[in-house]
Structures are given as structure tokens and as C-alpha cells.
Amino acid sequence: MVLEVAGVSHEEEAAYRLLVTSGRATAQDLAQRAGLPHADAARILDALASKGLASHTDGTPRVFRAAPPDVALLPRLKRSADALELARFEAARLVESYRDTMRRHDAGQLLEVITGAEALRQHLRQIQAGVQDEMLWFCKAQYVAMPSGSNAEEFQALGRGVRYRVLYEKAFFDDEGAVDNVVAGVQAGEVARAVPHLPLRLAIADRSVAVFPLVAGGPHGSPEEPTTALVRDSNLLAALIALFERYWEDAVPLNVDDDGAISGTDGAGPSDALSPTDRKLLSLLVAGVADKAIASQLGLSRRTVQRRIQGMMERAGAATRMQLAWQAARRGWL
């Protein structure tokens, strides 16, 4: 029986189907065909008539005819569908009110403690698999749960149109393969910036859930297991989002040129004043990449990197590397 949603009982639906197929019937006809007492058959037919599903003659015995289904049923089904949609809306409001109440009275609804690198890795993958709009990241050096370059979920999310804003601290680029992994991320659509130092590791999905350390566990290989927290909508989450935006505002944008080199500014573009190698070296330096990582990226020795930096400082009349970065932007060397 399928018409219950329209307010038609099972026995009324059976009687209505009989009227539709037979064309007309009396209470006695229905009683004989359905094996019902005469009084029950008459009651069911009267119910169909009261609901507009049947009409009858005034004679004795009364002869009942089925009302056209498109006239009798479709309006009832539409009213039922509208009522069901309203009920769903109200139920959703009740669920949200219940969750708000539980969050106020049960801290466990707001904050979940995650212990161990494997559990943290699974949570980070699940969060990224479900993210819809934006991921925010603080990436510090020496991974705890997810090695640089192993976050396949990021590339899948970028493919779905999710925006990634990632902040890297300077020491991050010292990790083996870190520069190449950042280049791959930026080329896939990641928006990256660099800062000298980050206060903690952090991932925020859709501004609705964040993962961050409760206890500073050691890097990969350390005997200390990381203890992290997953926090949902709360003042704490709002504070973490504000922290990210504050660091993002002061960070240096990272771009990748056609040769796959990182550039740490939106400057005026390459200039003939520097060789291609020096331009790449300078862009990495301005991005905050350490000498060792620059040497690895460019295939040079660390001593050669330092010698080239010193040469550019002399050409620019800069006494410090910070002055070199300022002069490089001013002269269009980047």
C-alpha cells in the first residue's frame, strides 16, 4: 500500500483500487469481493466519499464511483509533500537546538582528544575528504603524523574546487623534499605564504572544525606520541581562525614560476641585472628558505649559495639580508 502518505488507510486504498478497476460498486459488491461485513464495506465507501476519492448516487442501494486519481490524489499528495518538507525543516531546527544545548552542557561535544600519530593522520584525512569550501593550514618543520608530500587528500580536495591556504614556517623548507612538495601544491592550486616562525601546528576545515596540538609531541621518530584536539564551533575555534588570519596577513606570498622555482613576492619580474640562478636563489631567500634548502633546490653547495648572496649584497649596497630583500624588490631583481 502506497497511498498512506496521502492520508488513505490500507483498507480505503484497497476499496479505491476496486472502484477504479470495476468502474462502480455498491457496499454489497465490496463486501463480497473483499470478504468484509456489509457494515464495514459501507463505512469504508463513506470514508472514500468524505475524502473526495469517490462519489455515489442517492438511490438505494447507493452506487459508488471512483473520482479520477489525478483530481482526487495529486492535490492530497502535494499537500502531504509540503507538510513533510515543513516537518523536515522543523526537525532540522530541533536537531540544531539539541546540539547547541549539548555543546553548552557537555564539553565532549565541543572538543575531542586524539592520541597518537596514526589516529591524528586518520582524522586529518577524514576532515579533508569531507571539506567543502576551504582548508587553512599551519605547516611547521619536522612532521608529526603526515610527511610532506604524502597528503594526497589535499590534491583530491583541490580537484573538487576546495581552496587551500597554507602558511609555512622558514624551518619547514629544511626538510628533505619540502621545496619540491610546496611547488607541487602551489602548481595544483594551493595558495601558499611563508613566515619566519609559526606558534603551533594547525588545520581548520570550513571554519567549522580545527585540529591542533594539546601537548607538543615530538617529531616523527620521537618516542613521545602527539596529543591533539579536534574542536568544533566555539569561541576557541573562532580564536584559532583569528590567529591564522593574523599570521596570514603578515606572511610573504609564495609563487612558482615556469621553471618550477619558488618566488617570495609579487614583484616586478625577472631582470637582466641578475643571472637566472641568482634570481632563483634570491626568490628562495626572500621566501624565507634556509641556505641549506636553497643549495639543495639549486644543486649548489652551501658555500656557493652564501658566496652568491654576499655578492648580491655588495651589488645592492646592502649590509644585511633584509636590506638585500628590500633592495631586490626596489630594483626589480625579483
Beta strands, then each sheet from edge to edge (+ up, - down):
strand 1: 54-56
strand 2: 64-66
strand 3: 111-115
strand 4: 134-139
strand 5: 163-169
strand 6: 191-195
strand 7: 202-205
strand 8: 209-215
strand 9: 227-232
strand 10: 252-256
strand 11: 262-263
sheet 1: 1+ 2-
sheet 2: 3+ 9- 8+ 7- 4+ 5+ 6+ 10- 11+
end
